[in-house]
């Protein structure tokens, strides 16, 4: 049981990058991050109960890795392509709510897959501490980095660099999911 809790804490470190990514976006509020994590908790519980009944015949890291790489690339491209158009029109450059929603959905789906994976590993001795630990660790790590991204030092970073850092954080996690 102790190892399943440690596993939940370790594999949830990726949420640090997601919190950093969301924290660098001016449009994103902490309430949005809390809502994502509430939804994430529900999916972790669902994943725990599903894992007790099914088995997945393919590597879920591929889905998670490619999803985050695609979201990170989209974040960077969206800023440079659409931002250039908006800048020429004199409009303010913001990340879209659709992109923020996709990040939240993928993060929640990824946490559910993590919960299922840990449950598979520790089955039949898996306990309800697995989804609780994964969800709590995601909330803790993402909240910490969200508030670190809002510090006065990070606010001085130019808008273009914020979007590139945000996108690269998502791509980095995608690569970690694929290769580690």
N, C-alpha and C positions, 0 to 999 in steps of 0.2 A: 504494500500500500504506500509506503514511504517513497519508493522509487517512482510510482505513478504520479505522485504529487510533484516530485523533483522534475520529472519529464514534462509535466504541464507547465512548470515555470520556465524551463529552459527553451522549449519550443515556442514559447510565446514572446520571446525577445523581439521577434519580427515586428510586433506591434509598436515598438519604439520608432521604427522608420515610418510607420503609418501616422502615428501621432505627430512626428516631425513634419511630415508631408502636409497634414491638415493644419497644423499650427502655423505654417508659413503662409497659408491662404487667409487673406483679410476677411473674406466672406464667411469663413467657417467659424462658428461659435462653439464654445465648450458644450453647450446643450446638444449640438449635433453629434459630437463625439460620445456623449453620454447615451444618446438615443441609439447610436450604432452599437455600443457595448451592451445595451439592454437587449437589442435584437440578437446580438452575438451570443449572449447567455442562453437565450431561448433555442438558438440553433445548436449550441453545444449540448444542451440537454437532449434535444432531438437526435443529434448525432450519437450520443451515448446509448440511447435506447435502440436506434437503428443498428448500431454496431453489434449489439447483442444478438440480432436476428439475421443479419446478412453478411456477406463477404464481398469485397470489391476486387474484381479480377485484374485491375490495372493499377499503375502507379499514380496515386493522386497528386504527387509532387509535380508532375508534368502539368496538370491543370492549373494548380496554384502558381507555379513558376511562370508559365506563359501568360496567365491572366495579369499578374503584376507587371511583367515586362511590357505587355500591351498597354496597360493603364499608365505606366510611367512614360512610355513613348508618346502616348496620346496627350498627356499633360504638357510635355515639352513642345510637341508639334502644335497643339492647340494655342499655346501662348505665342509662338513665333509666327504661325500662319494667320490665325484670327486676330492676334494682337497687332500685327502689322497693318491689317485692314482697318481695325478700329482706331489705331493711332493716326492713320491718314485721315480718318473722318473726324478726329478730335474726341472720340469717345473714350471712356475709362476702360482699362483692361482688367478683366476679372476672370477667374476660373468659373466655369459654368456649374450650376447646381447639379446638372446631369452627371458631370464628371465626379463631383463629390459623392453623389449617390452611388455611382458605380464602385468607387473606392470602398464605401461602407458595405455594399453587398458582397464584394469580393473578399473583404476582410472577414466578414461574418461567415461566409462559405468556407473560407480557409480555416477558420477556428473550428468549424464543425468537422471538417476533414481531419484536423489535428486531433480532436477529441475521439473521433472514430479510430484513428490510427493507434492512439495510446490504449484505447479500449481493446483493440485487436491484440496488441502486444501483451497486455496483462490479463487477458481473458483466461480463465473464468473467474479470476480473483479481482476483477475490476470493480471499483466502488464509485459512488456518486461524487466522490471528491475529485474525480478526473474532470468532468465538465465544469465544476465549480472552480477548480484551480486554473484551468485554461482561460475561462472567462474573466476571473479576477485578475490574473496576470496580464491579459490583454488590456484590461481597463487601466491597471496600474502603470504599465509601461507606456501606453499611448497617452495617458494623462500627463505623465512626467515629461515626455518629450514635447507634447503640445504646449505646455507652459514654458518649457525651456526655449521653444521656438518663438515665444512671444516676449522674450526678454529684450531689454533695450539694445543689446549688442546685435541680436538677430534682426531687429526692426531697421537697423541702419543699412542692411544689405539691399541693394537695388532690386526692383521688382523682377527683372529678367533673371537675376541670379536666384531669387526665391523659387521661381517656377522650375528652373533647371535643377536646383537642389532637391526640390520636391519630387520631380520626375525621376531623378537619379536614385533617390532613396527607394522608390517603388521598384525600379529596375534592379537595384542591388538586392532587394529582398527576393525578387523573382529569380535572379541568378543563384542566390543562396538556396532557394527551394529546389532548384534543378540539380545543383552540383554537390550539395552537402547532405 
